């Protein structure tokens, strides 16, 4: 007799249930066993959006609730499209299936230490080296044709239009100080010309951040060792994927910014006023935008009198 999975009316109810691993682990192990996957030496991963367990040292099982089926489709399409096309590893698909409307993927488990665990203790030299490698990885991913990813949507022009429409309300809800709102309105009004819509879309993850990559230490220090979690992938303007490292990792430090951009293929001459303004606009249009809570420049609202100053702080020339 198989162990079933429940139905949830909304994602909040699912998140509450996901937080209690004992409620869903029996079903996850039953899925693994029925698929002939190992069920010993199990690791439960509490972070992330879906149900994720490690099956021994070599496999990961990821189970998606029906409400997040689009993430399943994006992850499956991305791993297939990126396989053997990047200079660093991504998980390889091993098996897939579905139970009670919940799709699942089994994939290889990459070697390395989680970036979020290692990053805070690294030297400045190591951080600049890794940011250069992240920039190069972003460029390598974007050199791969989107293929089936583009068909998943959202369409880039429609995405930007939707983000513009809801941006002001979102930023008020997330606590953007009121003194910035007039300038935010000006940025949103300029977005239609500042952010290209008629583009050849490239693969975007939106999440080149320490929680989604692995690091390994070699004889010359720490390096980027693997990339995972492609559930939010879509296709659009390449510069969008510079936002995650810019918000979470560069901290407005010139050496880090230069390293990230150089790895991506942008020399110092590319960091001009137009690029800074475009990236600032995209920062507010990002699907996970929360500048007050997520930009890793300590207490930036007390230092930046204007959003233009914030842009110059994030991407110093």
Residue pairs with C-beta under 8 A, 6 or more apart in sequence:
2 30
2 34
2 99
3 26
3 27
3 30
4 27
4 99
4 100
5 24
5 27
5 63
5 99
5 100
5 101
5 102
6 17
6 100
7 66
7 100
7 101
8 14
8 17
8 65
8 67
10 67
11 65
11 67
11 68
14 65
14 67
17 23
17 24
18 24
18 50
18 51
19 46
21 44
21 46
24 51
24 63
25 42
25 44
25 53
27 63
27 99
28 51
28 53
28 61
28 63
29 39
29 42
29 53
31 61
31 63
31 97
31 99
31 104
32 38
32 39
32 53
32 55
32 61
32 106
33 39
35 95
35 97
35 106
37 55
37 59
37 61
37 94
37 95
37 106
38 55
38 56
38 59
39 55
40 56
41 54
41 55
41 56
41 57
42 53
42 54
42 55
43 53
43 54
44 52
44 53
45 52
45 53
45 54
47 211
48 229
49 68
49 71
49 231
50 62
50 63
50 64
50 65
50 68
50 71
50 231
51 62
51 63
51 64
51 65
52 60
52 61
52 62
52 63
53 60
53 61
54 60
54 61
54 109
55 61
55 106
57 109
58 108
58 109
59 94
59 106
59 107
59 108
59 109
60 91
60 106
60 107
60 108
60 109
61 104
61 105
61 106
62 75
62 104
62 105
62 106
62 107
63 102
63 103
63 104
64 71
64 72
64 75
64 102
64 103
64 104
64 105
64 231
65 102
66 101
66 102
68 231
69 103
70 152
71 231
71 232
72 103
72 104
72 105
72 231
73 152
74 149
74 152
74 230
74 231
74 232
74 233
74 234
75 105
75 229
75 230
75 231
75 233
76 93
76 96
76 105
77 147
77 148
77 149
77 152
77 233
78 90
78 149
78 203
78 205
78 230
78 233
79 90
79 91
79 92
79 93
79 105
79 107
79 230
80 93
80 148
81 144
81 145
81 146
81 147
81 148
81 149
81 203
82 90
82 141
82 144
82 203
82 230
83 90
83 92
83 93
85 140
85 144
86 137
86 140
86 141
86 144
86 227
87 136
87 137
87 140
88 137
88 224
88 225
88 226
88 227
89 110
89 225
89 226
89 227
90 110
90 226
90 227
90 228
90 230
91 107
91 108
91 109
91 110
91 228
92 107
92 108
93 105
93 106
93 107
94 106
94 107
94 108
95 105
95 106
96 103
96 104
96 105
96 106
97 103
97 104
98 104
110 214
110 225
110 226
110 228
111 214
111 216
111 225
111 226
112 214
112 215
112 216
112 225
112 226
113 214
113 215
113 216
113 217
114 210
114 211
114 214
114 215
115 209
115 210
115 211
115 212
115 213
115 214
115 215
116 209
116 210
116 211
118 210
118 215
118 222
119 127
119 130
119 210
119 215
119 249
122 130
122 222
123 221
124 253
124 255
124 256
125 221
126 221
126 222
127 249
127 256
128 255
128 256
128 259
129 221
129 222
129 223
129 259
130 215
130 222
130 223
130 224
131 245
131 249
131 250
131 256
131 259
131 260
131 263
132 259
132 260
132 262
132 263
133 223
133 224
133 263
134 208
134 213
134 224
134 245
134 249
134 260
134 263
135 242
135 245
135 259
135 260
135 261
135 262
135 263
135 264
135 265
136 263
136 264
137 208
137 224
137 227
137 263
138 208
138 238
138 241
138 242
138 263
138 264
139 263
139 264
139 265
141 202
141 203
141 205
141 227
141 241
142 202
142 203
142 204
142 238
142 241
143 202
144 203
146 201
146 202
146 203
146 235
149 203
149 233
149 234
149 235
150 201
150 235
152 233
152 234
153 234
154 162
154 234
156 197
156 199
156 201
156 235
156 236
156 237
157 197
157 198
159 234
159 236
159 287
160 191
160 195
160 197
160 285
163 285
163 286
163 287
163 289
164 188
164 191
164 192
164 285
167 184
167 188
167 284
167 285
167 289
168 181
168 184
168 185
168 188
170 289
171 181
171 184
171 284
171 289
171 291
172 181
174 289
174 290
174 292
174 293
175 292
175 293
176 184
176 291
176 292
177 292
177 301
180 306
180 307
183 306
183 307
183 308
184 284
184 307
187 277
187 280
187 281
187 284
187 307
188 281
188 284
190 277
190 281
191 281
191 285
194 274
194 277
194 278
194 281
195 237
195 278
195 281
195 282
195 285
196 237
199 236
199 237
201 235
201 236
201 237
202 235
202 236
202 237
202 238
203 233
203 235
204 233
204 234
204 235
204 236
204 237
204 238
204 240
204 241
205 212
205 229
205 230
205 232
205 233
205 241
205 244
206 232
206 233
206 234
206 240
206 241
206 243
206 244
206 286
206 287
206 288
207 229
207 232
207 244
207 288
208 241
208 244
208 245
209 244
209 245
209 248
209 249
210 248
210 249
211 229
212 227
212 228
212 229
213 224
213 225
213 226
213 227
213 228
214 224
214 225
214 226
214 227
214 228
215 222
215 223
215 224
215 225
216 222
216 223
216 225
217 223
232 287
237 282
239 275
239 278
239 279
239 282
240 282
240 286
242 260
242 261
242 264
242 279
243 279
243 282
243 283
243 286
245 260
246 257
246 260
246 279
246 283
246 314
246 315
247 283
247 291
247 294
247 295
247 296
247 314
248 294
248 296
249 256
249 260
249 296
250 256
250 257
250 260
250 296
250 314
251 296
251 297
252 297
252 313
252 314
252 315
252 316
254 316
257 271
257 314
257 315
257 316
258 268
258 271
261 267
261 268
261 270
261 271
266 275
268 317
271 315
271 317
272 317
275 315
276 311
276 312
276 314
276 315
276 317
277 308
277 311
279 311
279 314
279 315
280 307
280 308
280 310
280 311
280 314
283 289
283 291
283 295
283 314
284 291
288 294
291 310
292 301
295 310
295 314
297 303
297 313
297 314
300 310
300 313
303 309
303 313
304 310
304 313
